[in-house]
Amino acid sequence: MREYKLVVLGSGGVGKSALTVQFVQGIFVEKYDPTIEDSYRKVPMILVGNKCDLEDERVVGKEQGQNLARQWCNCAFLESSAKSKINVNEIFYDLVRQINRKTPVEKKKPKKKSCLLL
């Protein structure tokens, strides 16, 4: 099985860890320790509007998120909810597809058979 390394970025408290834990372990974690933030460029990316199940507390609209994704990184935009399991798998599957398009699997070269006469 091929191994992938993904980075989930975003401001504090937006649910990056909850999305990741939901995808990997299939559970929703109410409380989670803060993680380290960093920035990366020119890598496969999806802008995710998390916590879409909290419609009454929405800060960023769907159209605004789509526009930001186009302007900022020309990437896809998905709304998600780790708690309600909305688009959790789709986010990570799409990232893996992007990685596969960018870095195709190396084909193993057939071993050369040789015969040596002395």
C-alpha positions in Angstrom: 0.0 0.0 0.0 1.3 3.5 -0.9 1.9 5.9 2.0 0.8 9.5 1.8 1.8 12.4 4.0 -0.9 15.1 4.3 -0.8 18.5 6.1 -4.0 20.0 7.4 -3.8 23.8 7.8 -6.0 26.4 9.3 -6.5 28.9 12.1 -6.8 27.6 15.7 -10.1 26.0 16.8 -11.6 25.5 13.3 -11.6 21.7 13.5 -8.5 20.4 11.7 -7.8 17.7 14.3 -11.5 16.8 14.5 -11.6 16.2 10.7 -8.4 14.2 10.8 -9.4 12.0 13.7 -12.9 11.4 12.2 -11.3 10.3 8.9 -8.6 8.0 10.5 -10.5 6.7 13.5 -14.1 7.3 12.7 -14.9 9.1 15.9 -15.6 12.7 16.8 -13.4 14.3 19.4 -15.0 17.1 21.4 -11.8 18.4 23.0 -8.4 18.3 21.5 -5.0 20.0 22.3 -3.9 22.8 20.1 -1.5 21.9 17.3 1.3 23.7 15.6 0.5 25.9 12.5 2.7 26.2 9.5 2.4 27.3 5.9 3.1 25.5 2.7 3.0 26.6 -1.0 2.7 24.8 -4.3 1.3 21.7 -2.9 -2.0 19.9 -3.5 -4.6 21.9 -1.6 -8.3 22.0 -0.7 -9.9 24.9 1.2 -12.3 23.5 3.7 -15.1 25.3 5.5 -15.5 23.1 8.6 -18.4 23.0 11.1 -21.0 23.4 8.3 -23.5 21.7 10.7 -23.5 24.9 12.8 -25.4 26.9 10.3 -26.6 29.5 12.9 -23.0 30.2 13.8 -21.7 30.6 10.2 -19.1 33.2 9.7 -18.1 32.5 6.1 -20.7 31.8 3.4 -20.3 29.1 0.8 -19.9 31.6 -2.0 -17.3 33.5 -0.1 -15.4 30.3 0.6 -15.5 29.4 -3.1 -14.2 32.8 -4.1 -11.5 32.7 -1.5 -10.3 29.3 -2.8 -10.1 30.6 -6.3 -8.3 33.8 -5.3 -5.9 32.3 -2.7 -4.8 29.0 -4.2 -7.0 28.3 -7.2 -8.1 25.1 -5.4 -11.3 23.3 -4.6 -13.6 24.4 -1.8 -15.6 22.0 0.3 -17.8 22.5 3.4 -17.5 19.8 6.0 -18.4 18.7 9.5 -16.4 16.2 11.5 -19.2 15.9 13.9 -21.9 15.1 11.3 -19.4 13.2 9.0 -20.1 15.6 6.1 -17.5 15.5 3.3 -14.8 14.1 5.7 -13.8 11.2 3.3 -14.2 13.4 0.2 -11.6 15.9 1.5 -8.9 13.3 2.1 -9.7 11.3 -1.0 -9.5 14.4 -3.2 -6.1 15.3 -1.7 -4.8 11.8 -2.5 -6.1 12.1 -6.1 -4.3 15.4 -6.4 -1.1 13.9 -5.1 -1.4 11.0 -7.5 -1.9 13.3 -10.5 1.2 15.4 -9.4 3.5 12.4 -8.6 2.7 9.3 -10.6 3.7 6.0 -9.2 7.2 4.9 -10.2 7.2 1.9 -12.4 9.7 -0.7 -11.4 12.3 -1.4 -14.0 12.5 -5.1 -15.0 15.7 -6.7 -13.8 18.1 -7.3 -16.7 19.1 -10.9 -17.0 22.6 -11.5 -18.2 24.7 -14.4 -19.1 28.5 -14.3 -18.7 30.7 -16.7 -20.5 34.4 -17.1 -19.6 
